[in-house]
């Protein structure tokens, strides 16, 4: 099965908050950071971005870098106006109760076919 | 083609609007997606520098058939030591700004990496002028 965002949502038990019609995207790797300029400098196109930041500037960064999706960790609340801007910019916002470490670990294993 | 935008210092919710708008305009021209991405990143970082550090600023865009030149002029504290400001990891951002994930000290290096020419000058206590050029 192709590992698209739908697949990751199911495997990691994520919740889709914005960009529901874009879940066929197939992510290529992931990047974990809470520093926006670090993401701008180092993340690559089509990556998933794992972060605790939940304010509206994450949408601009994801859109600029053409990232596959943002996973907001620790059940951080993303405001409705931020989600609206995500929908209009074509940015997928996913949410999880888990922390960045657990999220990244699981994602890594799935992306690189590592049995746990 | 020339455009001018006003940037309000401290307004993080509107921050990025000017560069997002320029990105959507230049997308209508025959410019490669890679160039568009580089321009958008450089402009976003520069715009957010004005938002994070200055009182107010403006962004002048001059789009030509073979290049784009964008000049940011702000009124603000200026930069004491430009060489230091260009170093990765150096930032004078406030704690409040850092909590939002800005102030990683990578904005100016990211701008440099994504443009063909960058001119930065500043008068401490008055403001900063940044000129960015990307060739098509």
gemmi code that builds the backbone of each chain (N, CA, C; Angstrom):
import gemmi

chains = {
    "A": [
        ("UNK", (0.836, -1.202, 0.000), (0.000, 0.000, 0.000), (0.873, 1.255, 0.000)),
        ("UNK", (0.449, 2.209, -0.787), (1.187, 3.465, -0.842), (1.050, 4.205, 0.499)),
        ("UNK", (2.179, 4.690, 0.990), (2.145, 5.357, 2.296), (1.817, 6.836, 2.134)),
        ("UNK", (0.533, 7.093, 1.959), (0.100, 8.489, 1.860), (-0.326, 8.992, 3.238)),
        ("UNK", (-0.754, 10.245, 3.293), (-1.107, 10.830, 4.597), (-2.233, 10.063, 5.277)),
        ("UNK", (-3.174, 9.546, 4.477), (-4.282, 8.743, 5.043), (-3.734, 7.556, 5.823)),
        ("UNK", (-2.738, 6.920, 5.222), (-2.100, 5.767, 5.837), (-1.450, 6.157, 7.183)),
        ("UNK", (-0.748, 7.274, 7.188), (-0.087, 7.721, 8.426), (-1.104, 8.119, 9.501)),
        ("UNK", (-2.198, 8.719, 9.074), (-3.250, 9.105, 10.022), (-3.777, 7.865, 10.741)),
        ("UNK", (-3.978, 6.801, 9.951), (-4.502, 5.556, 10.503), (-3.467, 4.886, 11.424)),
        ("UNK", (-2.248, 4.801, 10.965), (-1.204, 4.103, 11.738), (-0.848, 4.831, 13.029)),
        ("UNK", (-0.836, 6.153, 12.992), (-0.420, 6.927, 14.176), (-1.606, 7.457, 14.981)),
        ("UNK", (-2.807, 7.161, 14.524), (-3.988, 7.647, 15.226), (-4.076, 9.168, 15.278)),
        ("UNK", (-3.777, 9.813, 14.139), (-3.796, 11.279, 14.088), (-5.198, 11.779, 13.789)),
        ("UNK", (-5.378, 13.056, 14.061), (-6.653, 13.679, 13.732), (-6.383, 14.740, 12.666)),
        ("UNK", (-7.198, 14.730, 11.608), (-7.008, 15.725, 10.553), (-7.810, 16.977, 10.880)),
        ("UNK", (-7.110, 18.117, 10.954), (-7.741, 19.379, 11.339), (-7.986, 20.291, 10.138)),
        ("UNK", (-7.153, 20.138, 9.104), (-7.315, 20.968, 7.898), (-6.693, 20.265, 6.708)),
        ("UNK", (-7.215, 20.564, 5.527), (-6.663, 20.006, 4.292), (-7.113, 18.583, 4.015)),
        ("UNK", (-8.324, 18.255, 4.438), (-8.847, 16.900, 4.317), (-8.824, 16.335, 2.887)),
        ("UNK", (-8.948, 17.246, 1.903), (-8.996, 16.777, 0.516), (-7.583, 16.543, -0.051)),
        ("UNK", (-6.548, 16.731, 0.769), (-5.173, 16.623, 0.271), (-4.439, 15.406, 0.849)),
        ("UNK", (-5.224, 14.456, 1.403), (-4.592, 13.360, 2.143), (-4.004, 12.260, 1.265)),
        ("UNK", (-4.100, 12.429, -0.073), (-3.438, 11.466, -0.954), (-1.956, 11.772, -1.136)),
        ("UNK", (-1.520, 12.892, -0.571), (-0.096, 13.251, -0.662), (0.772, 12.154, -0.054)),
        ("UNK", (1.885, 11.864, -0.738), (2.816, 10.854, -0.226), (4.046, 11.579, 0.341)),
        ("UNK", (4.199, 11.600, 1.663), (5.314, 12.339, 2.255), (6.660, 11.682, 2.004)),
        ("UNK", (7.682, 12.516, 1.863), (9.052, 12.017, 1.690), (9.872, 12.507, 2.880)),
        ("UNK", (9.890, 11.716, 3.925), (10.663, 12.083, 5.103), (9.916, 13.034, 6.019)),
        ("UNK", (10.585, 13.417, 7.099), (9.959, 14.303, 8.069), (11.035, 15.140, 8.735)),
        ("UNK", (10.604, 16.220, 9.378), (11.529, 17.115, 10.077), (10.897, 17.548, 11.382)),
        ("UNK", (11.667, 17.505, 12.462), (11.142, 17.889, 13.776), (11.825, 19.175, 14.227)),
        ("UNK", (11.045, 20.220, 14.439), (11.624, 21.465, 14.944), (10.522, 22.419, 15.381)),
        ("UNK", (10.828, 23.244, 16.384), (9.894, 24.301, 16.779), (10.407, 25.672, 16.362)),
        ("UNK", (11.516, 25.682, 15.653), (12.084, 26.948, 15.186), (11.739, 27.137, 13.709)),
        ("UNK", (11.003, 28.199, 13.420), (10.483, 28.370, 12.068), (11.584, 28.524, 11.021)),
        ("UNK", (12.597, 29.330, 11.342), (13.668, 29.543, 10.365), (14.519, 28.292, 10.151)),
        ("UNK", (14.556, 27.454, 11.161), (15.257, 26.180, 11.043), (14.512, 25.305, 10.029)),
        ("UNK", (13.202, 25.307, 10.111), (12.386, 24.538, 9.166), (12.539, 25.119, 7.758)),
        ("UNK", (12.519, 26.447, 7.681), (12.670, 27.092, 6.371), (14.024, 26.731, 5.758)),
        ("UNK", (15.046, 26.688, 6.593), (16.377, 26.398, 6.083), (16.624, 24.932, 5.779)),
        ("UNK", (16.084, 24.037, 6.604), (16.499, 22.633, 6.520), (15.445, 21.652, 5.991)),
        ("UNK", (14.171, 21.929, 6.180), (13.169, 20.962, 5.721), (13.125, 20.957, 4.193)),
        ("UNK", (12.752, 19.823, 3.647), (12.664, 19.702, 2.201), (11.202, 19.558, 1.793)),
        ("UNK", (10.962, 19.906, 0.535), (9.653, 19.747, -0.065), (9.070, 18.350, 0.221)),
        ("UNK", (7.766, 18.286, 0.460), (7.040, 17.020, 0.665), (7.356, 16.314, 1.994)),
        ("UNK", (8.037, 17.001, 2.877), (8.272, 16.402, 4.195), (7.083, 16.668, 5.115)),
        ("UNK", (6.958, 15.813, 6.153), (6.027, 16.089, 7.241), (6.796, 16.899, 8.285)),
        ("UNK", (6.164, 17.903, 8.830), (6.802, 18.738, 9.865), (6.127, 18.465, 11.208)),
        ("UNK", (6.930, 18.002, 12.173), (6.427, 17.711, 13.518), (6.809, 18.865, 14.447)),
        ("UNK", (5.833, 19.474, 15.101), (6.114, 20.657, 15.924), (5.112, 20.832, 17.065)),
        ("UNK", (5.520, 21.611, 18.071), (4.563, 21.992, 19.106), (3.973, 23.383, 18.822)),
        ("UNK", (4.537, 24.078, 17.858), (3.993, 25.411, 17.521), (2.613, 25.252, 16.893)),
        ("UNK", (1.690, 26.163, 17.232), (0.340, 26.015, 16.686), (-0.235, 27.353, 16.217)),
        ("UNK", (0.609, 28.381, 16.125), (0.094, 29.696, 15.701), (0.101, 29.813, 14.180)),
        ("UNK", (-0.464, 30.898, 13.682), (-0.743, 30.950, 12.240), (0.505, 31.000, 11.353)),
        ("UNK", (1.654, 31.391, 11.875), (2.846, 31.474, 11.044), (3.355, 30.107, 10.581)),
        ("UNK", (2.944, 29.026, 11.265), (3.353, 27.683, 10.801), (2.725, 27.379, 9.448)),
        ("UNK", (1.561, 27.972, 9.189), (0.890, 27.726, 7.907), (1.697, 28.355, 6.779)),
        ("UNK", (2.163, 29.594, 7.007), (2.973, 30.274, 5.989), (4.245, 29.484, 5.700)),
        ("UNK", (4.880, 28.969, 6.764), (6.125, 28.222, 6.584), (5.868, 26.926, 5.788)),
        ("UNK", (4.811, 26.205, 6.149), (4.495, 24.947, 5.448), (4.160, 25.217, 3.982)),
        ("UNK", (3.463, 26.311, 3.736), (3.096, 26.660, 2.372), (4.332, 27.064, 1.561)),
        ("UNK", (5.187, 27.881, 2.160), (6.426, 28.315, 1.499), (7.293, 27.131, 1.091)),
        ("UNK", (7.427, 26.174, 2.000), (8.323, 25.042, 1.766), (7.617, 23.893, 1.045)),
        ("UNK", (6.337, 24.073, 0.753), (5.535, 23.025, 0.104), (5.684, 21.696, 0.837)),
        ("UNK", (5.450, 21.751, 2.133), (5.536, 20.557, 2.966), (4.276, 19.707, 2.773)),
        ("UNK", (4.423, 18.428, 3.068), (3.319, 17.492, 2.890), (2.224, 17.726, 3.935)),
        ("UNK", (2.646, 17.909, 5.190), (1.688, 18.134, 6.282), (2.419, 18.634, 7.517)),
        ("UNK", (1.659, 19.226, 8.427), (2.196, 19.583, 9.742), (1.540, 18.636, 10.750)),
        ("UNK", (2.320, 18.058, 11.652), (1.718, 17.346, 12.787), (1.961, 18.182, 14.043)),
        ("UNK", (0.882, 18.682, 14.617), (0.983, 19.441, 15.859), (0.843, 18.445, 17.009)),
        ("UNK", (1.872, 18.399, 17.863), (1.927, 17.366, 18.898), (1.379, 17.861, 20.245)),
        ("UNK", (1.350, 16.946, 21.214), (0.932, 17.246, 22.595), (-0.487, 17.792, 22.699)),
        ("UNK", (-1.316, 17.458, 21.711), (-2.713, 17.885, 21.746), (-2.871, 19.411, 21.827)),
        ("UNK", (-1.901, 20.122, 21.273), (-1.976, 21.589, 21.306), (-3.131, 22.059, 20.438)),
        ("UNK", (-3.887, 22.991, 20.962), (-5.060, 23.482, 20.242), (-4.626, 24.411, 19.094)),
        ("UNK", (-5.184, 24.155, 17.923), (-4.929, 25.031, 16.784), (-6.194, 25.855, 16.561)),
        ("UNK", (-6.069, 27.169, 16.614), (-7.243, 28.036, 16.502), (-7.927, 27.919, 15.141)),
        ("UNK", (-9.225, 28.182, 15.156), (-10.023, 28.067, 13.939), (-9.510, 28.956, 12.806)),
        ("UNK", (-9.081, 30.180, 13.143), (-8.604, 31.063, 12.062), (-7.318, 30.530, 11.436)),
        ("UNK", (-6.518, 29.819, 12.240), (-5.299, 29.208, 11.707), (-5.672, 28.066, 10.753)),
        ("UNK", (-6.682, 27.276, 11.154), (-7.125, 26.150, 10.317), (-7.759, 26.653, 9.017)),
        ("UNK", (-8.476, 27.767, 9.115), (-9.060, 28.358, 7.907), (-7.965, 28.779, 6.941)),
        ("UNK", (-6.920, 29.405, 7.474), (-5.842, 29.825, 6.581), (-5.126, 28.600, 6.012)),
        ("UNK", (-5.033, 27.518, 6.774), (-4.442, 26.270, 6.260), (-5.265, 25.746, 5.084)),
        ("UNK", (-6.581, 25.718, 5.248), (-7.451, 25.238, 4.172), (-7.285, 26.075, 2.904)),
        ("UNK", (-7.196, 27.402, 3.069), (-7.104, 28.240, 1.879), (-5.711, 28.198, 1.248)),
        ("UNK", (-4.686, 27.827, 2.032), (-3.317, 27.763, 1.477), (-2.930, 26.354, 1.035)),
        ("UNK", (-3.824, 25.402, 1.200), (-3.500, 24.033, 0.809), (-2.510, 23.372, 1.753)),
        ("UNK", (-2.648, 23.663, 3.044), (-1.753, 23.066, 4.042), (-2.535, 22.051, 4.873)),
        ("UNK", (-1.978, 20.843, 5.011), (-2.620, 19.807, 5.820), (-2.157, 19.954, 7.277)),
        ("UNK", (-3.106, 20.050, 8.197), (-2.763, 20.123, 9.622), (-3.315, 18.892, 10.325)),
        ("UNK", (-2.405, 18.116, 10.935), (-2.786, 16.917, 11.675), (-2.448, 17.140, 13.142)),
        ("UNK", (-3.136, 16.412, 14.003), (-2.929, 16.628, 15.425), (-2.799, 15.287, 16.142)),
        ("UNK", (-1.974, 15.276, 17.192), (-1.818, 14.063, 17.987), (-1.711, 14.420, 19.471)),
        ("UNK", (-2.115, 13.462, 20.328), (-1.976, 13.650, 21.772), (-0.544, 13.382, 22.212)),
        ("UNK", (0.173, 12.623, 21.396), (1.519, 12.206, 21.782), (2.540, 13.334, 21.619)),
        ("UNK", (3.713, 13.127, 22.222), (4.784, 14.117, 22.132), (5.578, 13.944, 20.836)),
        ("UNK", (6.460, 14.891, 20.571), (7.232, 14.890, 19.324), (8.110, 13.645, 19.201)),
        ("UNK", (8.704, 13.213, 20.313), (9.610, 12.058, 20.274), (8.888, 10.789, 19.825)),
        ("UNK", (7.750, 10.506, 20.450), (6.970, 9.306, 20.097), (6.469, 9.405, 18.650)),
        ("UNK", (6.001, 10.572, 18.294), (5.462, 10.764, 16.946), (6.556, 10.535, 15.902)),
        ("UNK", (7.710, 11.155, 16.133), (8.817, 11.031, 15.180), (9.296, 9.582, 15.101)),
        ("UNK", (9.375, 8.925, 16.256), (9.842, 7.545, 16.280), (8.951, 6.626, 15.458)),
        ("UNK", (7.650, 6.755, 15.680), (6.702, 5.903, 14.937), (6.749, 6.208, 13.440)),
        ("UNK", (6.795, 7.478, 13.144), (6.832, 7.903, 11.747), (8.079, 7.361, 11.052)),
        ("UNK", (9.186, 7.423, 11.753), (10.468, 6.956, 11.213), (10.385, 5.469, 10.861)),
        ("UNK", (9.830, 4.696, 11.797), (9.729, 3.252, 11.571), (8.853, 2.940, 10.365)),
        ("UNK", (7.773, 3.667, 10.227), (6.871, 3.401, 9.101), (7.516, 3.847, 7.782)),
        ("UNK", (8.122, 5.030, 7.803), (8.729, 5.550, 6.577), (9.829, 4.634, 6.061)),
        ("UNK", (10.635, 4.087, 7.009), (11.783, 3.302, 6.577), (11.613, 1.803, 6.830)),
        ("UNK", (10.352, 1.369, 6.985), (10.048, -0.059, 7.118), (10.854, -0.760, 8.199)),
        ("UNK", (10.885, -0.187, 9.379), (11.608, -0.815, 10.493), (10.586, -1.467, 11.423)),
        ("UNK", (10.803, -2.767, 11.723), (9.884, -3.465, 12.621), (10.180, -3.081, 14.064)),
        ("UNK", (9.110, -2.853, 14.816), (9.333, -2.523, 16.236), (8.740, -3.606, 17.126)),
    ],
    "B": [
        ("UNK", (7.347, 45.819, -13.557), (6.176, 45.871, -12.698), (6.625, 46.195, -11.268)),
        ("UNK", (5.988, 47.230, -10.683), (6.397, 47.638, -9.328), (5.246, 47.516, -8.335)),
        ("UNK", (5.584, 47.101, -7.138), (4.572, 46.969, -6.082), (5.176, 47.462, -4.779)),
        ("UNK", (4.323, 47.994, -3.921), (4.812, 48.420, -2.614), (3.881, 47.907, -1.513)),
        ("UNK", (4.465, 47.439, -0.435), (3.681, 46.921, 0.691), (4.146, 47.570, 1.981)),
        ("UNK", (3.212, 47.767, 2.882), (3.529, 48.292, 4.214), (3.619, 47.114, 5.185)),
        ("UNK", (4.587, 47.147, 6.053), (4.727, 46.071, 7.053), (4.667, 46.674, 8.453)),
        ("UNK", (3.754, 46.170, 9.263), (3.586, 46.674, 10.630), (4.456, 45.872, 11.604)),
        ("UNK", (5.321, 46.549, 12.314), (6.152, 45.870, 13.307), (5.286, 45.266, 14.412)),
        ("UNK", (5.638, 44.089, 14.859), (4.944, 43.463, 15.985), (3.650, 42.743, 15.644)),
        ("UNK", (3.199, 42.886, 14.410), (1.920, 42.265, 14.044), (2.155, 40.877, 13.435)),
        ("UNK", (2.299, 39.896, 14.316), (2.620, 38.543, 13.834), (1.464, 37.873, 13.108)),
        ("UNK", (0.238, 38.295, 13.424), (-0.891, 37.626, 12.769), (-0.984, 38.029, 11.297)),
        ("UNK", (-0.545, 39.250, 10.969), (-0.559, 39.664, 9.558), (0.781, 39.347, 8.897)),
        ("UNK", (1.760, 38.980, 9.698), (3.108, 38.747, 9.193), (3.138, 37.668, 8.127)),
        ("UNK", (3.782, 37.967, 7.034), (3.862, 37.020, 5.934), (2.882, 37.327, 4.817)),
        ("UNK", (2.000, 38.282, 5.079), (0.971, 38.590, 4.083), (1.572, 39.169, 2.798)),
        ("UNK", (2.504, 40.115, 2.955), (3.095, 40.773, 1.784), (3.855, 39.759, 0.928)),
        ("UNK", (4.665, 38.919, 1.578), (5.447, 37.965, 0.780), (4.561, 36.896, 0.149)),
        ("UNK", (3.493, 36.516, 0.840), (2.553, 35.539, 0.267), (1.871, 36.127, -0.974)),
        ("UNK", (1.547, 37.424, -0.884), (0.889, 38.069, -2.018), (1.826, 38.156, -3.241)),
        ("UNK", (3.076, 38.524, -2.969), (4.052, 38.606, -4.064), (4.246, 37.224, -4.691)),
        ("UNK", (4.270, 36.197, -3.845), (4.433, 34.836, -4.367), (3.306, 34.500, -5.340)),
        ("UNK", (2.078, 34.827, -4.957), (0.962, 34.472, -5.845), (0.983, 35.304, -7.126)),
        ("UNK", (1.515, 36.524, -7.072), (1.621, 37.340, -8.288), (2.694, 36.774, -9.226)),
        ("UNK", (3.876, 36.475, -8.676), (4.950, 36.015, -9.570), (4.682, 34.619, -10.132)),
        ("UNK", (3.798, 33.878, -9.463), (3.409, 32.549, -9.987), (2.731, 32.650, -11.353)),
        ("UNK", (2.151, 33.825, -11.627), (1.444, 34.009, -12.904), (2.414, 34.208, -14.060)),
        ("UNK", (3.682, 34.445, -13.756), (4.660, 34.643, -14.812), (5.419, 33.351, -15.066)),
        ("UNK", (6.174, 33.361, -16.151), (6.885, 32.149, -16.525), (8.209, 32.052, -15.759)),
        ("UNK", (8.102, 31.787, -14.471), (9.277, 31.687, -13.607), (9.275, 30.274, -13.015)),
        ("UNK", (10.443, 29.641, -12.957), (10.483, 28.240, -12.517), (10.020, 28.116, -11.055)),
        ("UNK", (9.375, 26.995, -10.712), (8.890, 26.796, -9.337), (10.012, 26.908, -8.301)),
        ("UNK", (11.210, 26.462, -8.670), (12.356, 26.526, -7.759), (12.713, 27.991, -7.451)),
        ("UNK", (12.704, 28.840, -8.488), (12.998, 30.279, -8.293), (11.906, 30.917, -7.435)),
        ("UNK", (10.673, 30.551, -7.732), (9.553, 31.118, -6.978), (9.691, 30.773, -5.500)),
        ("UNK", (10.048, 29.523, -5.232), (10.219, 29.080, -3.856), (11.336, 29.875, -3.164)),
        ("UNK", (12.453, 30.046, -3.864), (13.579, 30.791, -3.283), (13.184, 32.236, -2.981)),
        ("UNK", (12.522, 32.855, -3.935), (12.098, 34.254, -3.741), (11.147, 34.340, -2.554)),
        ("UNK", (10.165, 33.436, -2.499), (9.155, 33.471, -1.440), (9.803, 33.296, -0.063)),
        ("UNK", (10.783, 32.395, 0.036), (11.469, 32.164, 1.312), (12.244, 33.409, 1.730)),
        ("UNK", (12.999, 33.982, 0.797), (13.798, 35.178, 1.120), (12.882, 36.323, 1.562)),
        ("UNK", (11.785, 36.521, 0.850), (10.881, 37.624, 1.184), (10.186, 37.382, 2.523)),
        ("UNK", (9.779, 36.147, 2.773), (9.109, 35.833, 4.039), (10.042, 36.108, 5.229)),
        ("UNK", (11.265, 35.615, 5.129), (12.226, 35.830, 6.220), (12.473, 37.324, 6.437)),
        ("UNK", (12.600, 38.068, 5.348), (12.868, 39.504, 5.461), (11.652, 40.229, 6.050)),
        ("UNK", (10.477, 39.834, 5.612), (9.254, 40.455, 6.142), (9.123, 40.176, 7.644)),
        ("UNK", (9.379, 38.919, 8.032), (9.250, 38.578, 9.451), (10.331, 39.257, 10.296)),
        ("UNK", (11.484, 39.562, 9.700), (12.497, 40.337, 10.425), (11.962, 41.722, 10.765)),
        ("UNK", (11.276, 42.337, 9.814), (10.683, 43.661, 10.069), (9.619, 43.534, 11.163)),
        ("UNK", (8.767, 42.510, 11.058), (7.701, 42.301, 12.057), (8.306, 42.075, 13.447)),
        ("UNK", (9.360, 41.253, 13.510), (9.927, 40.872, 14.806), (10.797, 41.964, 15.433)),
        ("UNK", (11.427, 42.798, 14.614), (12.424, 43.730, 15.163), (12.078, 45.209, 15.023)),
        ("UNK", (11.379, 45.588, 13.955), (11.217, 47.022, 13.664), (9.855, 47.552, 14.107)),
        ("UNK", (9.702, 48.876, 14.077), (8.411, 49.496, 14.395), (7.497, 49.415, 13.177)),
        ("UNK", (8.062, 49.740, 12.034), (7.312, 49.618, 10.786), (8.290, 49.605, 9.615)),
        ("UNK", (7.800, 49.164, 8.475), (8.685, 49.121, 7.325), (7.903, 49.040, 6.037)),
        ("UNK", (8.632, 49.139, 4.929), (7.957, 48.928, 3.642), (8.798, 48.025, 2.763)),
        ("UNK", (8.110, 47.399, 1.849), (8.753, 46.456, 0.947), (8.449, 46.907, -0.477)),
        ("UNK", (9.496, 47.251, -1.226), (9.327, 47.678, -2.619), (9.785, 46.580, -3.546)),
        ("UNK", (8.881, 46.155, -4.419), (9.181, 45.058, -5.333), (9.308, 45.610, -6.750)),
        ("UNK", (10.391, 45.227, -7.416), (10.569, 45.632, -8.816), (10.787, 44.357, -9.629)),
        ("UNK", (9.763, 43.987, -10.366), (9.804, 42.733, -11.135), (10.135, 43.042, -12.587)),
        ("UNK", (11.245, 42.500, -13.075), (11.707, 42.716, -14.452), (11.705, 41.376, -15.186)),
        ("UNK", (11.846, 41.432, -16.528), (11.820, 40.155, -17.285), (12.909, 39.161, -16.855)),
        ("UNK", (14.063, 39.665, -16.407), (15.146, 38.730, -16.084), (15.519, 38.668, -14.610)),
        ("UNK", (14.872, 39.481, -13.769), (15.185, 39.405, -12.338), (14.089, 40.055, -11.495)),
        ("UNK", (14.177, 39.823, -10.196), (13.315, 40.538, -9.252), (14.226, 41.189, -8.214)),
        ("UNK", (13.932, 42.458, -7.905), (14.702, 43.167, -6.888), (13.703, 43.659, -5.834)),
        ("UNK", (13.982, 43.335, -4.584), (13.068, 43.734, -3.511), (13.869, 44.486, -2.447)),
        ("UNK", (13.372, 45.663, -2.085), (14.061, 46.473, -1.071), (13.157, 46.639, 0.151)),
        ("UNK", (13.687, 46.265, 1.306), (12.991, 46.446, 2.587), (13.642, 47.611, 3.318)),
        ("UNK", (12.857, 48.600, 3.701), (13.387, 49.692, 4.510), (12.525, 49.795, 5.761)),
        ("UNK", (13.174, 49.720, 6.915), (12.372, 49.811, 8.141), (12.868, 50.904, 9.074)),
        ("UNK", (11.968, 51.302, 9.949), (12.323, 52.198, 11.050), (12.347, 51.332, 12.290)),
        ("UNK", (13.496, 51.298, 12.940), (13.603, 50.421, 14.106), (14.957, 50.557, 14.758)),
        ("UNK", (15.316, 49.554, 15.550), (16.563, 49.646, 16.304), (17.815, 49.514, 15.438)),
        ("UNK", (17.644, 49.020, 14.204), (18.813, 48.806, 13.356), (19.648, 47.628, 13.837)),
        ("UNK", (20.773, 47.412, 13.149), (21.650, 46.278, 13.496), (23.017, 46.836, 13.892)),
        ("UNK", (23.446, 46.486, 15.106), (24.726, 47.002, 15.619), (25.915, 46.433, 14.837)),
        ("UNK", (25.873, 45.118, 14.643), (27.016, 44.442, 14.036), (26.496, 43.507, 12.938)),
        ("UNK", (26.615, 43.946, 11.697), (26.023, 43.185, 10.594), (26.701, 41.825, 10.397)),
        ("UNK", (28.029, 41.778, 10.539), (28.727, 40.488, 10.387), (28.213, 39.465, 11.397)),
        ("UNK", (27.997, 39.950, 12.622), (27.500, 39.082, 13.688), (26.064, 38.624, 13.359)),
        ("UNK", (25.253, 39.550, 12.872), (23.863, 39.234, 12.545), (23.765, 38.189, 11.428)),
        ("UNK", (24.783, 38.151, 10.588), (24.781, 37.184, 9.489), (25.182, 35.779, 9.936)),
        ("UNK", (25.723, 35.668, 11.149), (26.135, 34.338, 11.644), (24.917, 33.500, 11.991)),
        ("UNK", (24.977, 32.232, 11.616), (23.878, 31.322, 11.971), (23.803, 31.164, 13.476)),
        ("UNK", (22.608, 31.321, 14.019), (22.411, 31.117, 15.456), (22.437, 32.401, 16.266)),
        ("UNK", (22.922, 33.503, 15.673), (22.932, 34.763, 16.417), (21.609, 35.487, 16.229)),
        ("UNK", (20.997, 35.896, 17.333), (19.738, 36.625, 17.250), (19.585, 37.561, 18.430)),
        ("UNK", (18.928, 38.689, 18.200), (18.637, 39.612, 19.300), (17.135, 39.610, 19.615)),
        ("UNK", (16.417, 38.601, 19.106), (14.960, 38.555, 19.287), (14.583, 38.444, 20.762)),
        ("UNK", (13.438, 39.006, 21.119), (12.947, 38.955, 22.494), (12.475, 37.540, 22.845)),
        ("UNK", (12.329, 37.276, 24.134), (11.850, 35.961, 24.576), (10.470, 35.655, 24.002)),
        ("UNK", (9.644, 36.679, 23.940), (8.283, 36.518, 23.430), (8.302, 36.034, 21.968)),
        ("UNK", (9.171, 36.662, 21.194), (9.315, 36.307, 19.780), (9.890, 34.896, 19.634)),
        ("UNK", (10.848, 34.577, 20.508), (11.468, 33.244, 20.454), (10.465, 32.142, 20.788)),
        ("UNK", (9.549, 32.443, 21.720), (8.550, 31.440, 22.088), (7.677, 31.038, 20.907)),
        ("UNK", (7.553, 31.959, 19.958), (6.772, 31.636, 18.763), (7.595, 30.849, 17.744)),
        ("UNK", (8.856, 30.649, 18.052), (9.695, 29.873, 17.145), (10.483, 30.731, 16.182)),
        ("UNK", (10.401, 32.066, 16.384), (11.261, 32.951, 15.600), (12.539, 33.171, 16.403)),
        ("UNK", (13.488, 33.910, 15.810), (14.689, 34.243, 16.555), (15.647, 33.077, 16.693)),
        ("UNK", (15.642, 32.179, 15.706), (16.590, 31.066, 15.720), (17.951, 31.524, 15.207)),
        ("UNK", (18.004, 32.749, 14.731), (19.269, 33.252, 14.186), (19.589, 32.663, 12.829)),
        ("UNK", (18.537, 32.317, 12.101), (18.753, 31.720, 10.778), (18.085, 32.494, 9.660)),
        ("UNK", (17.398, 33.561, 10.013), (16.669, 34.340, 9.009), (17.578, 34.935, 7.959)),
        ("UNK", (18.571, 35.703, 8.390), (19.477, 36.340, 7.420), (20.282, 35.311, 6.615)),
        ("UNK", (20.845, 34.266, 7.278), (21.516, 33.236, 6.474), (20.570, 32.568, 5.459)),
        ("UNK", (19.314, 32.356, 5.859), (18.349, 31.772, 4.911), (18.110, 32.703, 3.730)),
        ("UNK", (18.062, 34.001, 3.994), (17.866, 34.962, 2.903), (19.049, 34.887, 1.945)),
        ("UNK", (20.238, 34.916, 2.505), (21.455, 34.889, 1.678), (21.489, 33.650, 0.786)),
        ("UNK", (21.101, 32.520, 1.371), (21.123, 31.254, 0.652), (20.111, 31.219, -0.502)),
        ("UNK", (19.072, 32.022, -0.373), (17.993, 31.940, -1.364), (17.955, 33.107, -2.354)),
        ("UNK", (19.009, 33.931, -2.366), (19.023, 34.994, -3.377), (20.380, 35.063, -4.063)),
        ("UNK", (20.443, 35.810, -5.141), (21.699, 35.925, -5.878), (22.530, 37.107, -5.410)),
        ("UNK", (21.860, 38.159, -4.944), (22.569, 39.324, -4.402), (21.844, 39.799, -3.163)),
        ("UNK", (22.602, 40.142, -2.144), (21.988, 40.640, -0.910), (22.825, 41.797, -0.394)),
        ("UNK", (22.169, 42.930, -0.178), (22.857, 44.109, 0.362), (22.158, 44.509, 1.647)),
        ("UNK", (22.923, 44.554, 2.733), (22.331, 44.873, 4.031), (23.091, 46.051, 4.637)),
        ("UNK", (22.359, 47.097, 4.990), (22.997, 48.234, 5.656), (22.076, 48.725, 6.762)),
        ("UNK", (22.660, 49.359, 7.758), (21.843, 49.759, 8.896), (22.466, 50.934, 9.643)),
        ("UNK", (21.605, 51.762, 10.174), (22.057, 52.814, 11.090), (21.440, 52.488, 12.453)),
        ("UNK", (22.267, 52.041, 13.409), (21.706, 51.676, 14.712), (20.897, 52.834, 15.306)),
        ("UNK", (19.732, 52.484, 15.812), (18.850, 53.499, 16.391), (17.905, 54.121, 15.376)),
        ("UNK", (18.156, 53.893, 14.096), (17.284, 54.474, 13.055), (16.553, 53.409, 12.243)),
        ("UNK", (17.296, 52.504, 11.666), (16.625, 51.481, 10.870), (17.568, 50.694, 9.992)),
        ("UNK", (16.965, 49.839, 9.171), (17.731, 48.895, 8.368), (17.224, 48.899, 6.930)),
        ("UNK", (18.152, 48.709, 5.995), (17.792, 48.575, 4.587), (18.360, 47.255, 4.073)),
        ("UNK", (17.479, 46.483, 3.473), (17.899, 45.192, 2.913), (17.457, 45.120, 1.459)),
        ("UNK", (18.408, 44.809, 0.589), (18.077, 44.675, -0.835), (18.395, 43.252, -1.274)),
        ("UNK", (17.412, 42.652, -1.927), (17.540, 41.261, -2.363), (17.315, 41.200, -3.870)),
        ("UNK", (18.159, 40.458, -4.569), (17.945, 40.299, -6.008), (18.015, 38.816, -6.368)),
        ("UNK", (17.062, 38.379, -7.151), (17.086, 37.007, -7.659), (16.995, 37.063, -9.180)),
        ("UNK", (17.937, 36.395, -9.844), (17.954, 36.355, -11.308), (17.105, 35.186, -11.782)),
        ("UNK", (16.411, 35.390, -12.908), (15.582, 34.290, -13.437), (16.367, 33.409, -14.388)),
    ],
}
model = gemmi.Model(1)
for chain_id, residues in chains.items():
    chain = gemmi.Chain(chain_id)
    for i, (resn, *xyz) in enumerate(residues, 1):
        res = gemmi.Residue()
        res.name, res.seqid = resn, gemmi.SeqId(i, " ")
        for name, pos in zip(("N", "CA", "C"), xyz):
            atom = gemmi.Atom()
            atom.name, atom.element = name, gemmi.Element(name[0])
            atom.pos, atom.b_iso = gemmi.Position(*pos), 0.0
            res.add_atom(atom)
        chain.add_residue(res)
    model.add_chain(chain)
structure = gemmi.Structure()
structure.add_model(model)
structure.setup_entities()
